């Protein structure tokens, strides 16, 4: 059963399990998983209204001409006429930031490429969200802000054309090694905020200058059968996270391929010593399921942080992973109060460098005048039914003055550790081991 599942993933297929197999399923905290998570049919664009093919409205198939205003005019026309589907036909179309309106959608035909300009001046400066802060920054290539029901679909590509931005970033780091991401001006690929009932399906997202897909304050979002890529060589694509989930509720990531030069999926929600007091801009990620996906290179398959204050009910399951640095990364940021709880990682095969990685994250540490260090927690984390090769099993640092780790369960694990097989049981309060085998040796159960 497991072998046939991973063979299906290798063939690029979305595995559709019968609904009955989900009967009685619950989130890690015991609450039932809603039926919404079991419904993953991709959108039928024929049901979304009139099709507006951009070449019918003066947009040329020319990869050398920036045509932002002409493409935006098509979006605006569709919105004014009651909504519809903005269709990108076969060809390559160069653009800066585009803003979708209520009742508008994006569809990319097979062979179509919406390509981002590599000139930052082609991107609007807006009030937006970046790195756990609300500030003025550059819009993404594709933006949907307060667009309930928004969809991106098709077999085409959204190409961020990031090479020039990547080179510029690494040059700046040579001059100023402490420069932040925001100091090197570059756009994201897709930004969706304050929206409900969103679906992204089928499209290839590639070569983003910055984060690839950023969801902020959204609810009921499905990302299905996406192919998300940014290179680690010959030029690294810095901070090209595949999917950033930022203060969101009910998110399903299913049947996707992700290979980027940073975290594949990062849960965010705010940063700073009083981040948890800002109830308007910051908040929790709740009810997140990532399943039936294939990972190439990434810094981590699933990361909580570094800009995150609360993540609850997170499931990563039925995954094949190759060449990732970490399977689960809990970034414990000492200048931010954090709570990561009820996380389940199960049914995983492949190879990583670190099975579990939990250490203080001190990059750009800033208490902003606060005298004490906010205390953080990670609680009720379960990792089970996993067969992996790794370098280090338990890449965990004890930091009693900064955070507490409790109620971790390792169950049905078959791990090969090339460098360090040890599990430091004193790092976690109530660490449970059940049927754990490392390098062929079964560890004593611990309850």
N, C-alpha and C positions, 0 to 999 in steps of 0.2 A: 504493500500500500504506500509506504513512505517513498520507496524507490520510484514507483510509477508517478507519484506526485512531483518529485524533483525532475524526473524526465520531462514531464509536461511543462514545467517552468523553463527548462532548457530550450524547449521548442518555442518559447515565447507565448504560451497559451495562458489565458486566465482560467484557473481551475474553478469550476462552479460546483460546489458541494450541494447536495440536496438539502432543502430547508429542514427536513426532519432531523438531520445530523446536528442541528443547532438547538434542538429542543432542550429547554431547561438551562441553557447556558447563562452564566452570570459573569459580571465584572469581578475583578479581584476582591472588591469589598463586599461581594455577595449580592449586589443589586442585579436584577435581570437585565440582560442585554436586549435593547428594543429591537423589534422586527426591522426597523429602518436599516440596521447594519447587515441584514440578510438580503437586501434588495440592491443588486448591483448591475442592473441592466443599464447599458450606456444610452445616452440621449439619442432620440430620433430627430434629426434637424428638420425633417419635413413637417414636424409638428410644432415648430417654434415660430412659424410665421414666414413672411416674405423673405426671399433670398436676395441680398444685395451684393452682387459680384462686383468687386472694386474696379475691375477693368471696364465695366459698363459705365463708370462715372469719371473717366478721365485719368485713372491711375495706370501708369505704364509698367509693363514687365521689364524692369531695368534695375539691376543690382547696384548701379552707380549713382542713382539720383535719389536724394532724400525726399520722400513724398508724404511727410507727416500730415501736412495740412489737408491734402487731398483725401487721404484715408480717413482722417478725423471728420471730414465733411460728410463722408458716406455714413459713418456712425451716427452723426448728428441728424442726418436726413432720416435714417431708419427710426431713430428715437422720436422725431417729430411726426412721423407717419404711423406711430403706434407700436413700433418695435419690429424686430426681425433679425435675420442672421447675416452678419457681415462675412462674406465668403471670400477667402483668399484662393485664387485659382492657381493652377500649375505655373511655376515661375518663381522669381525672387524679387521681393519688394522691400526696399530699404526705408526705415522709418525711425523717428524719435518717439517720445512718449505718446501713447494713445490712451484715451479715456472712454471706457464703455459706459453707456447710460442704461437706466432701467428699461427692461424688456429687450435689450440688445444682446446678441451672442456672437461668438467668434467660431468660425468653421474654416479649417484648412484642408483643401483637397489634397489627395495624394500627389506628391511632386511639388507642393506649394511650400514656400519658405517666406515667413515674415522675419526679416533680418534687422537687427538693431544697428543704428548708426554708431560708429566708434568716436563720434565727436560729442562730448558731454553737453555742449551748448544746444544740442537738439533735444535735450530732456528738460522738462519744466521743473522748476523748484516749487515744491508744495509743502503744506503742513502734512507730515507723515510720521511714520513710526520706524525707528531704526535702533537696533542694539539696546532694546529695553527702554528707549526714550521717545518722547513725542517732541518733534522738532521740525525745522525746515530742512528738507533735503531733496534730492532728486527723485522724481517719479520713476517708476519702472517703465519698461517697454510697453507692457500690457497692464493697464490699471482698471480695476472695477471697485469703486468705492460707493457703498450703499446701493448695490445692484443685486437685489434678491433674485434668485433663480438663474443667475449668470452661468453660462456654460462655455467651455472651450473644448472643441472636439474635432475629429478628423484624423487623417493619416499623414498630415503635413508636419512641418517643423517651425518652431520658433527659435531662431538662432540669435544669441546675444552678441555675437561678433566681438568676443571679449579680449582678443589677443593684445590689442593696443593698451587696454586698461590694465591687464595683468602685468605687462612689461613696465608700465609706468609705476605701478604699485611697488614692484620689487626694486626699482631704481630709487624710489623714495625711501624704502626701508634701508637701503645702503647708506643713504645720506643721514637718515634719522631712524635708527632701529626701534625707537619707542613710538613711532607714529601709529595712530589708531587707524582702523578701517575707514572711519568717516573723514579722515584728513586726506585720503586719496579719493577724489571725486569720481564716482562711478555708479551706474544704475543697476537695479535689480532686473530680473527678466519678467516676472509676473508678481503683481501685488494686488491682493484682494482683501478688502477690509469692510467691517460693519455690514456684512451680507449674510443671508441665510439661503439654504437650499441651493448650494453651488455644486457643479460637477465639472471636473477636468478629466477628459478621457481620450486615449488613443494617440495623442500628439507627442512628438519628440521635442523636449526642451533641452537645448544644448548651448554650451559655450557662454554661459552667463557671465557678465563682467563682475557680478557680486552675487548675493543670494539668488537662487534660482526661482523658488516659489515661496512667497511669504504670505501667510494667512494671518490676519489680525482681527480680533474681536468678531469672529465668524461663528456660525452655528450650522450644523448639518452640511458638512462638506465631504464630497467623495472624490478621490483621486484614483482613477481606474486605468490600468494598462498604459501608464505613461512610461516613456523612456527618457531618463534624465541623465545627462552626461556633461562633465567638464573635466579637462585633462589634468593629470599630475605631471605630465612631461610632453614635449621638451620644456614648455613653459608652464609652471604650476598656475592653476586658476585659483587665486587666493579667496578664501571665504565664499566658496561657490556652493554652499549648502544646498542639497537637493530640495528639501521641504522644511520650512520653518513654521512651526505652529505656535502662535502667540496669542494667548488669552482666547482660546477657542473651546467650544463644546461640541461633542459628537463629530468626530472626524474619522473617516475610513480611508485608508491607503491600501489598495488591493491590486495585485497582479502587476506591480511596477518593477522596472529595472532602474537601479540607481548606482552611479559611479561618478564621484566628484572629489575634488581636492579639499574637502572639509567634511563636516558631519553630514551623513545622509539625511537623517531626520533629527531635528533639534527642537526641543520644547522650550519655549521662551515665555516671558510674561512680565518682565520688569527687572530693574536692577537698582541698587543703591541702598543705603542704610535704613531708609524709611519707605522703601518701595511698596511694602505691603499696606501702607496707609493711603496710598493713592488708589481709591476704588474706581475712579473714572477711567484711567488710562491703563492700569495694571490689573492683573488678576490671574485666575487659575486656568489651567488646561484640564478638562475633564472628559472622560469617555473617548479615548483615542485607541483605535485598533489599526495595527499595521500587519497585514497578513499576505501570504502567498506571493512574496516578492523575492527578487534576486538582486544581490548586491555585488558590485565590483569593488574597486578601491574606494575607501572612504576613511575618514578619521574615526568614525564610530557609526555603527548601525542605528543605535538609538542613544541620544544624549539628552539628559535633563540639565539645562543650563546652556551657556553661562549666565544668561539674563532670564532667570526663572525664579518665581517665588512660590508657586504651588502647582504640582502635577499630581493628579489622582485618577485612578482607574485607567491604566495604560497597558495595552497588550501588544506584544510583538511575537508573532507566531508563524509557523510553517515557512521558514526562511531558508534559502540557500545563500551562503555568504562566502566570498572569495577575496582574500587580500585586504581585509579591513584591519585597521589598527586596533579597534576595540569592538566588542559586542555590545556591552552596556557601559555607558560612561555617565557617572553621577558627578557633575561638576559642582563641588561645594565651594561656593564663593564667599569668602570671609567678610566681605563688606555688604552682604545682602542676606536678609532673613529668608530661608528656603525650607520648603517641606515637600519631599518627594515620597508619595505613599501609594500603596496598592498597585504595584507594577508586576506584571507577569511576562516572562520571556520563556517561550516553550517551542519544542519541535524545530530545532535548528540544526543544520548541518553545514560543514565547511571548515574554514580556517580563519583565524584572527591572531593578532599579536597578544592582546590581553582579553581574557574572558570577562572579568569584571574589573573596572577601573574606577576607583573612588579616592580622590585626593583634593586638597585645597586648590582652588583655581584663583591665582593671584594676579593675572594679567590686568593691568590698568586698575589695580586696587585703589579705592578711594572711599574713605569713611565720611568725607564731606563734613568734618568737624565733629562727628559723633565720637564720644569718648570710649564707648565699649564696642566690642565686636558682636554683631547680631548672631544669635545662636540658631543653628539649622538642624534639620532632622531628615533622615531617610528611613522609612519604616514599611514593613510588610512588602518585601521584594522577594519574588519567587522565580527561580531559574530551573527549569525541569525539561526532561526528555530531549537532551541535547547531546549530539555527537560532534566533537570539534577537535581540531588540532590548533594549539596555541603555543606561544612562547611562555606566557605567565598566566597562571590561573587566577590568583587572588592579588591583583595589583591595587592594594588598598592601604591607605595611610591612616593610622589612628590619630585623631586630633580632638581630644576630649574638651579642649577649651573653645572649639569652634563648632563642632557638630556631633551628633549622636546617630549611630547606625543600630537599628534594632529589628528583630523579627525577619531575618533573611532565611530563606529555605533553598537549599540545593538538593534536587531530587532527580534520580534516574539520569545521571550524567556519566558519559564515557568520554573522557578527555585525554588527549596526548599533549603533554607539556614539554616543549623542547628545552626550556631553560629553568623555569622555576615552578615545580608542582605544588608548592606548599600552600596551605590555607591557614592564615593566622586567626585562630578562633577567638582571640581576645579583642579583636577589632570590632566585633559585632555582639551586641547584647541579644541573647537568644538566637544563636545560629543553629539551624537544623540541617543535618546531613542525612539523606536517605538514599541508599543505593548509589553511592558516588564512587566511580572507578577512575583513577588517574594513572596513566602509564601502565595499565594492566593490573594495578593493585587496588583492591576494594578497600575503601576507608571504613573505619568503624562508624556505624550509625550514631547520630547524635541528636537527641530530642530535647 
